Amino acid sequence: MAGGFFGWLRHNAEHYLLVDAQRKLSVKLGTPAPRPPRGAKEIFWLKIFAPVYGALPWPVRSTVMRAMPGSHRKTWAEPPALQGPAV
């Protein structure tokens, strides 16, 4: 995990967005859901952050992520040039 505030933010965002996705999938499939949020931290991330993040249009989310320092700013390397048939 990256250090500092942005590392902390990314770590928590990833974790609680995953928990929220698991909850949504459990509702859809009729399976047991993760336990309900307990405490102010979990309530904030699951009842405020996750729904607000989900409501943001992709261009806004993408702009915010690109503006923050961290590994998510790395781009994929160019694919190697083709050198003939694979077989």
C-alpha positions as CSV (number, residue, x, y, z in Angstrom):
1,M,0.0,0.0,0.0
2,A,1.3,3.5,-0.9
3,G,2.0,5.7,2.1
4,G,0.4,8.9,3.2
5,F,-3.1,10.2,2.8
6,F,-3.7,9.1,-0.7
7,G,-2.5,5.6,0.1
8,W,-4.9,5.4,3.0
9,L,-7.7,6.8,0.9
10,R,-7.2,4.3,-1.9
11,H,-6.9,1.4,0.5
12,N,-10.1,2.2,2.3
13,A,-12.0,3.1,-0.9
14,E,-11.0,-0.2,-2.5
15,H,-12.0,-2.2,0.6
16,Y,-15.4,-0.6,1.2
17,L,-16.3,-0.5,-2.5
18,L,-15.6,-4.3,-2.6
19,V,-17.8,-4.9,0.5
20,D,-20.5,-2.8,-1.1
21,A,-20.3,-4.8,-4.4
22,Q,-20.5,-8.0,-2.4
23,R,-23.6,-6.7,-0.6
24,K,-25.3,-5.8,-3.9
25,L,-24.4,-9.2,-5.4
26,S,-25.7,-11.1,-2.4
27,V,-29.1,-9.2,-2.7
28,K,-29.3,-10.1,-6.4
29,L,-28.4,-13.7,-5.8
30,G,-30.3,-14.2,-2.5
31,T,-27.2,-15.3,-0.6
32,P,-25.9,-14.1,2.8
33,A,-24.6,-10.5,2.8
34,P,-21.6,-9.2,4.5
35,R,-22.4,-8.0,8.1
36,P,-24.0,-4.6,8.4
37,P,-21.7,-1.6,9.0
38,R,-20.6,-1.0,12.6
39,G,-19.2,2.3,13.9
40,A,-18.8,5.7,12.3
41,K,-16.0,4.7,10.0
42,E,-17.9,1.8,8.3
43,I,-21.1,3.8,8.2
44,F,-19.3,6.6,6.4
45,W,-17.6,4.4,3.9
46,L,-20.6,2.1,3.2
47,K,-23.6,4.5,3.6
48,I,-22.1,7.7,2.2
49,F,-18.9,7.2,0.2
50,A,-19.9,4.0,-1.7
51,P,-23.3,5.4,-2.9
52,V,-21.8,8.8,-3.8
53,Y,-18.9,7.2,-5.7
54,G,-21.4,4.9,-7.5
55,A,-23.5,7.9,-8.5
56,L,-20.6,9.9,-10.1
57,P,-20.3,9.7,-13.8
58,W,-17.2,7.9,-15.1
59,P,-15.5,11.0,-16.5
60,V,-15.6,12.6,-13.0
61,R,-14.3,9.4,-11.3
62,S,-11.5,9.1,-13.8
63,T,-10.4,12.7,-13.5
64,V,-10.2,12.4,-9.7
65,M,-8.3,9.2,-9.8
66,R,-5.8,10.6,-12.4
67,A,-5.3,13.7,-10.2
68,M,-4.3,11.6,-7.2
69,P,-0.8,10.3,-6.8
70,G,-0.5,6.5,-6.7
71,S,-0.1,3.4,-8.8
72,H,-3.5,3.9,-10.5
73,R,-1.8,6.6,-12.6
74,K,0.5,4.1,-14.3
75,T,-0.4,3.4,-17.9
76,W,-0.1,0.1,-19.6
77,A,3.0,-0.5,-21.6
78,E,2.8,-0.6,-25.4
79,P,2.3,-4.2,-26.7
80,P,5.5,-5.6,-28.3
81,A,5.7,-5.5,-32.1
82,L,4.5,-8.6,-33.8
83,Q,7.3,-10.8,-35.1
84,G,5.6,-13.3,-37.3
85,P,3.2,-16.2,-36.6
86,A,2.8,-17.4,-33.0
87,V,2.7,-21.0,-34.1
